[in-house]
Amino acid sequence: MPRLFLAIMLVLTPALSVTDTLAQAEAPIVIVAGAASTISELSKEQAEQLYLGRASTLRGGTPVSLADLPPGPTRDRFYAKLTGKNPSQIRAYWSRMVFTGRALPPREVTDAEQLRSLLAANPDLIGYLPVTAADDRLKILLRLP
């Protein structure tokens, strides 16, 4: 009996992991700040201006820093939903912005956990995550479908 249980677990564990990854890949993406942030919400237009380097402050003059997840499906979906641009277009856009000296891209973090920790510690930092990865250390500013 224990061998049968072990065999079943060895077969099911990777399947459950894939299912969890797929669920997160399809989850809505939210733009978030730390719970202590004074930023209460963002419009899609504000978020797009910030994430395309066209603005670095909010309407009231509040400076904002941005964080980007590493390249991958969540980042690709985020930029597609926010800006309508695919990964190649975003890379080309930021190459032009950096080359001309107009802006620097958002700071890239290593993973969602590092992003959550940085957001909790920095009230002027904004990032994005699948809604399923947000926790009580964060405040949702905008939900992208």
Steps between C-alpha positions, in 0.01 A plus 500: 500500500773758585669436163174555317446827690855612421455414131175696485660801670796491261259511206264764644749748648634629165145516365388711796799728454417551131135568589606764756734664247226504236251651745747775588572561130128560438433700818430872461805719548491773763718806541593524867681710757594428859217517755662810656515688169314831472401409143141384511423420136623538143314539175603285207624816325718599798644150523574495127675839517711379794591162350595655166730754666286796394438601861686447826255670734130481568264791435558648846876495445561183703817334366464134407752221447408197293584132517482247219476123533760300307425415136229236475128445454382732779714789379392442140130494596544812716646710219254364244201586721637838614660631180386269220866427419655155464839407657700593187331840479566569869869408465534723192315783673726490807811472283402827330415669831833402655703580186351849475541559874131569552433235765621183667286186518347387830725318744488126432449273802587131512155366593162574657626448855777757460245740351260453794782566747621811316146639471439448871822689583472786245180709504581674169558174307237355267503154343269241351412140576236242419216569742560155651852609609387815684493479878410718800828694475369655178231738384337451159507823298365371167367169372571403138266233354 
